Amino acid sequence: MTGSINSISGAGAASSIASGSSSSAQKLTDDTKKKLEELGVDTTGITTEAQGQIALLQAQQAQGGEKAHSGGGGKEAMENIKSQATALAAKVGVQVSSDEKISDIMAAIGPAIDAKVSAAGNDQTKIAEVQELQSEYDSISSSLSNMQAQHQAKQAQLTGSLEGLANYNKIRS
């Protein structure tokens, strides 16, 4: 999740709130209020900086989910990977529809490449073509795995931060 809101992230958010002895009672800062409003959060019920930081993390998490599904950087990367997979499917003779999941497309490509390996026999030209297709398949598969791992890491980081803030607020109450 990139963007203009990078000052509070991960466990750093919990530590930045915990660093001040009266953070939970501190009045909502103009900076945090501005960031919340930029994310479309109604700040009328948020009075303390700790509440603001929690709302900011929640809004960032929600916005990250929207980006993954409706046009942010994560979606663009996934669309690029899907485009590459669709192009590879066409190269190996697999028909795919535009609404198929990337995992389904990749699952269909694997056996098609295996069939091309069998059909290549000892023909060095065909073997070279199949190796190129396999390399492309491996590259797309690796990109997909990396995207999924990044998404899971971000989700875990945000969840941990929110849990840490909630625990801190319980202690301060």
N, C-alpha and C positions, 0 to 999 in steps of 0.2 A: 504494500500500500504506500504509494508515494504521493506527494502533493505538498501543499503549503503547510501542512500540519505535521511537523516532524519533531517538535520540541518535547512532546510527551510520547514515549513509546516503551512498550514492554515493561519490564520490572523497574525501569527508570522512573516510571510514573509513580509507582508505589513508594520508591525511595525518595522522590522529590517531595511527595506529600508528607512522608514520615519525617523528613529532615527538620521541619519546623515544629517546635513544641506546641504551638497553638494553631497548626494548619487547619485542623478540622473546624475550628471556630473562626478562622480568618474569613473575612468578607470576600465574596467572589471578585476576582480581579477583572479589570477592563479587558485585559489580553485574553483571558479564558472566555469571558463573555463574548468577545468578538469572534473567537474561533468557533464557539458553539453556534452563534447566529449565522456564521458562514456555512455551517453544516445544516442549517435549517432547524435548529433546536430552539424551542420556546424556553427562554431563560427566566420567565416570571416566577417560577417556583423554586429556582435554584438560588440559594442565598449564601452558601459557604463555598470556599475554594475547593474543599474536598468533594462536595456534591458536584461542583463544576467539572472537576477532573474525572470523576466517575462517569458523568454524562458525556464528557468529551470522548472518553475511551469507548463508551457504548456507541456513540454516534459514528466514530471512526470505524468500529467493527461493522456496524450496519452498512455504512457506506462502502466498505471493502467488499461485503457480500453483494451489494448492488453492482459494484464494478465488475465482479466476477460473472455476473449474469446479465448486465445491461450496457456494457460499452466502455469500461475502464481499461487500464493497461493489461490486467489479467485476461480480460475477454479478448483483447486484440491478439495477445500471444496465443491463446487457445484457438482462436480462429485461424491464425497463421499455421499452427500445427495441424489443424483439421484440413486446411487447404492443401498442405503438403501431403497428408495422408490420402486425401481424395485424388490428388494428382498421381501418387504412387499406385493407388488402386487401379486407376485407368491404365497405367503402364503395364500392370500385370494382368489386365483383363478382368478385373472385378468391378461389377456394377454396384454403385452405392447411391443412396438418395441423400438429399441435402439435410434431412432431419435425423440421419443416423448419428449415433454417438461415436466419438473418436475411437473408443475402445472396441466397438463393434467393427469399425472399418479396419482397424489394425488386426483384429482377430480373423477377418476374412483375407487379409493380405498374406499372412503367414503361410497358410496352406497353398496359396497360389504360387508363392515363391518356391516352396518345396516341390511343387509339380514342375516348375521350370528347371529346377536342379536336376530332377529325374530325366526330363526331356533333353537336357543339354548333352547328356552322355559324355563323350570325349571331345566334343567340338569346343575348341579353345575360345572361339569368338562368343559362343553362347554362354560358356562358363564365365567369361569376363563380364558379359551383360548381366548374368544372374548375380555375380559378386557385387556389381554396382547397385543392383536393386536391393540386395541384402544390406549393403552399407547404408543406403538411403533409409531402409526400414529401421535399422538399428539406431540411426541418428534421430529419426522421428520418435521412436520409442523412448530414447534417452531424454529428449526434450520434454516429452509428455510426463515422464517420471519426475524430472526436475521441477516442472510446474506444479505437479501434485504435491511434492515434498515441500516446496515453498509455501503453498497454500496451507498445508497442515501445520507447518511451523508457525506461521503468522497467527493462525487460529489458536494454537496452544499458547503462544505468547500473550495474546490479548485476553484469553480466558484466565491465565495465571495472574495477569495484572489486575483484572477485575476482582478476582478472588482475594488477592492481597489487599486491595483497597477496601473491600468489604470487611475483611478480618481486622484491618487497622481501625476502621470506623467502629467496629464492635468493641475493640479495646478502649478506644477514646471515649465511648459513650458512658 
